[in-house]
Amino acid sequence: MAVSLVLHRVADYDAWRKVYDSVAGMQNDGGVTQQSVHRMADDPDNVLVIHHFKDVATAKAFFASPDLKDAMQRSGVQGEPRIEYFE
């Protein structure tokens, strides 16, 4: 099993969450087996997303997807997200 941690700032959490929820099919197709979303306690537009995958290769392929990058841009992600992979 592999886990990805994605930390990024968003322009507006509610707008971001609508897009995030709308791409559940993309997550399933990309190999996401579990996911959770967390907001920084004192900065609610600073978001941590945790995804589980069968392996790191699947996780890296998911985050390399042009469709995912487009969804992140549409959702209001600001700057380059920080993505870490763990086994």
DSSP file (Angstrom, degrees, kcal/mol; ACC not computed):
  #  RESIDUE AA STRUCTURE BP1 BP2  ACC     N-H-->O    O-->H-N    N-H-->O    O-->H-N    TCO  KAPPA ALPHA  PHI   PSI    X-CA   Y-CA   Z-CA
    1    1 A M              0   0    0      0, 0.0     2,-0.3     0, 0.0    53,-0.2   0.000 360.0 360.0 360.0 147.1    0.0    0.0    0.0
    2    2 A A  E     -A   53   0A   0     51,-2.5    51,-2.8    53,-0.2     2,-0.4  -0.943 360.0-155.7-129.1 152.4    1.1    3.6   -0.7
    3    3 A V  E     -AB  52  86A   0     83,-2.9    83,-2.8    -2,-0.3     2,-0.4  -0.985   2.8-158.0-128.4 137.7   -0.1    6.9    0.7
    4    4 A S  E     -AB  51  85A   0     47,-2.8    47,-2.0    -2,-0.4     2,-0.5  -0.942   2.4-158.8-113.2 140.5    0.1   10.3   -0.9
    5    5 A L  E     -AB  50  84A   0     79,-2.5    79,-2.4    -2,-0.4     2,-0.5  -0.981   9.3-170.6-115.3 124.7   -0.1   13.5    1.1
    6    6 A V  E     -AB  49  83A   0     43,-2.6    43,-2.8    -2,-0.5     2,-0.5  -0.969   2.6-174.9-119.9 120.6   -1.0   16.6   -0.9
    7    7 A L  E     +AB  48  82A   0     75,-2.7    75,-2.8    -2,-0.5     2,-0.3  -0.964  19.4 145.9-116.5 124.8   -0.7   20.0    0.8
    8    8 A H  E     -A   47   0A   0     39,-2.4    39,-3.0    -2,-0.5     2,-0.4  -0.996  43.3-119.4-155.1 156.9   -1.9   23.1   -1.1
    9    9 A R  E     -AB  46  78A   0     69,-0.7    69,-3.2    -2,-0.3     2,-0.3  -0.770  29.0-159.9 -94.1 141.6   -3.6   26.4   -0.7
   10   10 A V  E     - B   0  77A   0     35,-2.8     3,-0.2    -2,-0.4    67,-0.2  -0.896  23.8-130.5-122.1 153.8   -6.9   27.1   -2.4
   11   11 A A  S    S+     0   0    0     65,-1.9     2,-0.3    -2,-0.3    65,-0.1   0.887  98.2   3.2 -68.5 -38.6   -8.6   30.4   -3.2
   12   12 A D     >  -     0   0    0     63,-0.4     4,-2.6     1,-0.1    -1,-0.3  -0.903  64.4-149.8-152.7 116.6  -11.9   29.3   -1.7
   13   13 A Y  H  > S+     0   0    0     -2,-0.3     4,-3.1    -3,-0.2     5,-0.2   0.898  97.3  51.8 -58.0 -45.4  -12.4   26.0    0.1
   14   14 A D  H  > S+     0   0    0      1,-0.2     4,-1.6     2,-0.2    -1,-0.2   0.904 112.9  45.0 -61.7 -42.1  -16.1   25.6   -0.8
   15   15 A A  H  > S+     0   0    0      2,-0.2     4,-1.5     1,-0.2    -1,-0.2   0.911 114.7  49.5 -65.9 -42.5  -15.4   26.2   -4.5
   16   16 A W  H  X S+     0   0    0     -4,-2.6     4,-2.8     1,-0.2    -2,-0.2   0.922 108.1  53.6 -60.8 -44.7  -12.4   23.8   -4.3
   17   17 A R  H  X S+     0   0    0     -4,-3.1     4,-2.9     1,-0.2     5,-0.2   0.853 103.2  56.5 -63.6 -35.8  -14.5   21.1   -2.5
   18   18 A K  H  X S+     0   0    0     -4,-1.6     4,-1.4     2,-0.2    -1,-0.2   0.930 112.1  41.9 -60.7 -45.0  -17.2   21.2   -5.2
   19   19 A V  H  X S+     0   0    0     -4,-1.5     4,-0.8     2,-0.2    -2,-0.2   0.927 113.7  52.9 -68.1 -43.8  -14.6   20.4   -7.9
   20   20 A Y  H >< S+     0   0    0     -4,-2.8     3,-1.1     1,-0.2    -2,-0.2   0.934 110.9  46.5 -56.4 -48.0  -12.8   17.8   -5.7
   21   21 A D  H >< S+     0   0    0     -4,-2.9     3,-1.1     1,-0.2    -1,-0.2   0.818 106.4  60.1 -64.7 -30.4  -16.1   16.0   -5.1
   22   22 A S  H 3< S+     0   0    0     -4,-1.4     3,-0.3     1,-0.2    -1,-0.2   0.649  99.1  57.6 -74.2 -14.2  -17.0   16.1   -8.8
   23   23 A V  T <X  +     0   0    0     -3,-1.1     4,-2.0    -4,-0.8    -1,-0.2   0.066  65.1 117.0-105.1  24.8  -13.8   14.1   -9.7
   24   24 A A  H <> S+     0   0    0     -3,-1.1     4,-2.5     1,-0.2    -1,-0.2   0.882  76.5  54.1 -58.1 -38.9  -14.5   11.0   -7.6
   25   25 A G  H  > S+     0   0    0     -3,-0.3     4,-2.8     1,-0.2    -1,-0.2   0.888 106.0  51.9 -62.7 -39.3  -14.7    8.9  -10.8
   26   26 A M  H  > S+     0   0    0      2,-0.2     4,-1.8     1,-0.2    -1,-0.2   0.885 109.4  50.7 -63.8 -38.7  -11.3   10.2  -11.8
   27   27 A Q  H  <>S+     0   0    0     -4,-2.0     5,-2.6     2,-0.2     4,-0.4   0.941 111.4  47.2 -64.1 -46.7  -10.0    9.2   -8.4
   28   28 A N  H ><5S+     0   0    0     -4,-2.5     3,-1.4     1,-0.2    -2,-0.2   0.937 114.0  47.1 -59.4 -47.4  -11.5    5.7   -8.7
   29   29 A D  H 3<5S+     0   0    0     -4,-2.8    -1,-0.2     1,-0.3    -2,-0.2   0.806 109.4  56.1 -64.0 -29.4  -10.1    5.2  -12.3
   30   30 A G  T 3<5S-     0   0    0     -4,-1.8    -1,-0.3    -5,-0.2    32,-0.2   0.419 123.6-100.4 -86.1   1.3   -6.7    6.5  -11.1
   31   31 A G  T < 5 +     0   0    0     -3,-1.4     2,-0.4    -4,-0.4    23,-0.4   0.583  64.9 155.7  96.0  10.3   -6.4    3.9   -8.4
   32   32 A V      < +     0   0    0     -5,-2.6    -1,-0.3    -6,-0.2    21,-0.2  -0.594  13.6 176.9 -72.0 124.6   -7.4    5.8   -5.3
   33   33 A T        +     0   0    0     19,-3.0     2,-0.3    -2,-0.4    -1,-0.2   0.697  67.6   7.2-102.0 -24.8   -8.6    3.3   -2.7
   34   34 A Q  E     -C   52   0A   0     18,-0.8    18,-2.4     2,-0.0    -1,-0.4  -0.977  66.5-177.3-150.0 154.9   -9.3    5.7    0.2
   35   35 A Q  E     -C   51   0A   0     -2,-0.3     2,-0.3    16,-0.2    16,-0.2  -0.994   6.0-178.4-151.7 153.5   -9.2    9.4    0.6
   36   36 A S  E     -C   50   0A   0     14,-2.0    14,-2.8    -2,-0.3     2,-0.4  -0.985  13.7-147.8-150.7 151.8   -9.6   12.1    3.2
   37   37 A V  E     -C   49   0A   0     -2,-0.3     2,-0.3    12,-0.2    12,-0.2  -0.963  15.8-177.9-123.2 136.0   -9.6   15.9    3.2
   38   38 A H  E     -C   48   0A   0     10,-2.8    10,-3.0    -2,-0.4     2,-0.4  -0.979  13.7-148.1-135.1 146.2   -8.4   18.0    6.1
   39   39 A R  E     -C   47   0A   0     -2,-0.3     8,-0.2     8,-0.2     2,-0.1  -0.906  32.1-103.8-113.9 142.0   -8.2   21.8    6.6
   40   40 A M  E >   -C   43   0A   0      6,-2.6     3,-1.1     3,-0.7     6,-0.2  -0.427  32.2-127.4 -62.9 135.8   -5.6   23.6    8.7
   41   41 A A  T 3  S+     0   0    0      1,-0.3    -1,-0.1    -2,-0.1    -2,-0.0   0.851 105.1  28.4 -57.2 -40.5   -7.2   24.6   12.0
   42   42 A D  T 3  S+     0   0    0      1,-0.2    -1,-0.3     2,-0.0    -2,-0.1   0.291 127.5  43.1-107.5  11.2   -6.3   28.3   11.8
   43   43 A D  E X   - C   0  40A   0     -3,-1.1     3,-2.3     3,-0.2    -3,-0.7  -0.575  63.3-175.8-152.2  81.2   -6.2   28.6    8.0
   44   44 A P  E 3  S+     0   0A   0      0, 0.0    -3,-0.1     0, 0.0   -32,-0.0   0.577  81.7  61.9 -65.9  -9.9   -9.2   26.8    6.4
   45   45 A D  E 3  S+     0   0A   0     -6,-0.1   -35,-2.8   -34,-0.1     2,-0.6   0.296  84.3  87.9 -95.4   9.7   -8.0   27.5    2.8
   46   46 A N  E <  S-A    9   0A   0     -3,-2.3    -6,-2.6   -37,-0.2     2,-0.4  -0.944  70.3-167.8-106.2 111.9   -4.8   25.5    3.5
   47   47 A V  E     -AC   8  39A   0    -39,-3.0   -39,-2.4    -2,-0.6     2,-0.5  -0.820  22.0-162.4-116.0 138.9   -5.8   21.9    2.6
   48   48 A L  E     -AC   7  38A   0    -10,-3.0   -10,-2.8    -2,-0.4     2,-0.5  -0.983  12.1-169.6-115.2 125.1   -4.3   18.5    3.2
   49   49 A V  E     -AC   6  37A   0    -43,-2.8   -43,-2.6    -2,-0.5     2,-0.5  -0.966   3.5-162.2-117.0 129.6   -5.5   15.6    1.1
   50   50 A I  E     -AC   5  36A   0    -14,-2.8   -14,-2.0    -2,-0.5     2,-0.4  -0.952  10.0-178.7-113.8 125.6   -4.6   12.0    1.8
   51   51 A H  E     -AC   4  35A   0    -47,-2.0   -47,-2.8    -2,-0.5     2,-0.4  -0.953  14.6-148.4-121.9 143.9   -5.0    9.3   -0.8
   52   52 A H  E     +AC   3  34A   0    -18,-2.4   -19,-3.0    -2,-0.4   -18,-0.8  -0.899  20.6 174.4-108.9 141.7   -4.3    5.6   -0.5
   53   53 A F  E     -A    2   0A   0    -51,-2.8   -51,-2.5    -2,-0.4   -21,-0.1  -0.863  44.4-110.9-136.0 168.5   -3.1    3.5   -3.6
   54   54 A K  S    S-     0   0    0    -23,-0.4     2,-0.3    -2,-0.3   -51,-0.1   0.818  97.8  -8.8 -72.4 -29.3   -1.9    0.0   -4.1
   55   55 A D  S  > S-     0   0    0    -54,-0.1     4,-1.7   -53,-0.1    -1,-0.2  -0.978  70.7-102.0-160.6 168.4    1.6    1.2   -4.9
   56   56 A V  H  > S+     0   0    0     -2,-0.3     4,-2.9     1,-0.2     5,-0.2   0.858 115.7  60.1 -66.7 -36.0    3.7    4.4   -5.4
   57   57 A A  H  > S+     0   0    0      1,-0.2     4,-2.1     2,-0.2    -1,-0.2   0.910 106.2  47.7 -59.3 -41.7    3.8    3.9   -9.2
   58   58 A T  H  > S+     0   0    0      2,-0.2     4,-2.1     1,-0.2    -1,-0.2   0.906 112.0  50.5 -64.7 -41.8    0.0    4.1   -9.4
   59   59 A A  H  X S+     0   0    0     -4,-1.7     4,-2.2     2,-0.2    -2,-0.2   0.936 110.7  48.0 -62.0 -47.3    0.0    7.2   -7.2
   60   60 A K  H  X S+     0   0    0     -4,-2.9     4,-1.1     1,-0.2    -1,-0.2   0.887 110.7  51.6 -63.6 -38.6    2.6    9.0   -9.3
   61   61 A A  H  < S+     0   0    0     -4,-2.1     4,-0.5    -5,-0.2     3,-0.4   0.906 108.3  52.5 -63.6 -40.9    0.7    8.1  -12.5
   62   62 A F  H >< S+     0   0    0     -4,-2.1     3,-1.2   -32,-0.2     6,-0.2   0.933 110.7  46.1 -59.5 -47.4   -2.5    9.6  -11.0
   63   63 A F  H 3< S+     0   0    0     -4,-2.2    -1,-0.2     1,-0.3    -2,-0.2   0.650 106.8  59.4 -75.0 -13.4   -0.8   12.9  -10.1
   64   64 A A  T 3< S+     0   0    0     -4,-1.1    -1,-0.3    -3,-0.4    -2,-0.2   0.536  78.8 120.4 -85.9  -7.3    0.8   13.1  -13.5
   65   65 A S    <>  -     0   0    0     -3,-1.2     4,-2.1    -4,-0.5     5,-0.2  -0.357  60.2-147.0 -63.3 127.5   -2.6   13.0  -15.2
   66   66 A P  H  > S+     0   0    0      0, 0.0     4,-2.2     0, 0.0    -1,-0.2   0.845 100.7  57.3 -60.3 -33.1   -3.4   16.1  -17.3
   67   67 A D  H  > S+     0   0    0      2,-0.2     4,-2.2     1,-0.2     5,-0.1   0.893 106.8  47.9 -65.9 -38.7   -7.1   15.8  -16.4
   68   68 A L  H  > S+     0   0    0     -6,-0.2     4,-2.6     2,-0.2    -1,-0.2   0.921 110.5  51.1 -66.9 -42.6   -6.2   16.0  -12.7
   69   69 A K  H  X S+     0   0    0     -4,-2.1     4,-2.0     1,-0.2    -2,-0.2   0.892 110.2  50.4 -61.5 -38.5   -4.0   19.0  -13.3
   70   70 A D  H  X S+     0   0    0     -4,-2.2     4,-2.6     2,-0.2    -1,-0.2   0.919 110.1  49.8 -63.9 -43.5   -6.9   20.7  -15.1
   71   71 A A  H  X S+     0   0    0     -4,-2.2     4,-1.9     1,-0.2    -2,-0.2   0.895 109.3  52.0 -63.3 -40.0   -9.2   19.9  -12.2
   72   72 A M  H  X>S+     0   0    0     -4,-2.6     5,-2.1     2,-0.2     4,-0.6   0.902 111.1  47.3 -63.4 -40.1   -6.8   21.4   -9.8
   73   73 A Q  H ><5S+     0   0    0     -4,-2.0     3,-1.0     1,-0.2    -2,-0.2   0.930 112.5  49.0 -66.6 -44.6   -6.5   24.6  -11.8
   74   74 A R  H 3<5S+     0   0    0     -4,-2.6    -1,-0.2     1,-0.2    -2,-0.2   0.813 107.0  57.4 -62.7 -30.6  -10.3   24.8  -12.1
   75   75 A S  H 3<5S-     0   0    0     -4,-1.9   -63,-0.4    -5,-0.2    -1,-0.2   0.604 118.8-106.1 -81.4 -10.9  -10.7   24.3   -8.4
   76   76 A G  T <<5 +     0   0    0     -3,-1.0   -65,-1.9    -4,-0.6     2,-0.2   0.701  52.7 170.5  95.4  20.3   -8.6   27.3   -7.5
   77   77 A V  E   < -B   10   0A   0     -5,-2.1     2,-0.5   -67,-0.2   -67,-0.3  -0.486  26.0-142.4 -62.6 131.6   -5.4   25.6   -6.2
   78   78 A Q  E     -B    9   0A   0    -69,-3.2   -69,-0.7    -2,-0.2    -1,-0.1  -0.866  55.0 -20.0-103.8 127.2   -2.9   28.3   -5.8
   79   79 A G  E    S-     0   0A   0     -2,-0.5     0, 0.0   -71,-0.1     0, 0.0  -0.166 106.9 -33.9  73.7-171.5    0.7   27.6   -6.7
   80   80 A E  E     -     0   0A   0      1,-0.0   -71,-0.1   -72,-0.0    -2,-0.1  -0.736  65.6-125.9 -86.8 125.6    2.3   24.2   -7.0
   81   81 A P  E     -     0   0A   0      0, 0.0     2,-0.6     0, 0.0   -73,-0.2  -0.364  17.8-122.7 -68.5 150.6    0.9   21.6   -4.6
   82   82 A R  E     -B    7   0A   0    -75,-2.8   -75,-2.7    -2,-0.0     2,-0.5  -0.861  32.3-172.5 -92.3 121.8    3.4   19.8   -2.3
   83   83 A I  E     -B    6   0A   0     -2,-0.6     2,-0.4   -77,-0.2   -77,-0.2  -0.974   5.4-178.4-122.2 124.6    3.0   16.0   -3.0
   84   84 A E  E     -B    5   0A   0    -79,-2.4   -79,-2.5    -2,-0.5     2,-0.4  -0.935  12.4-149.9-121.1 144.6    4.7   13.4   -0.8
   85   85 A Y  E     -B    4   0A   0     -2,-0.4     2,-0.3   -81,-0.2   -81,-0.2  -0.933  13.4-176.6-118.2 138.8    4.6    9.6   -1.3
   86   86 A F  E      B    3   0A   0    -83,-2.8   -83,-2.9    -2,-0.4    -2,-0.0  -0.979 360.0 360.0-133.7 144.6    4.9    7.0    1.5
   87   87 A E              0   0    0     -2,-0.3    -1,-0.1   -85,-0.2   -83,-0.1   0.354 360.0 360.0-110.0 360.0    5.0    3.2    1.4
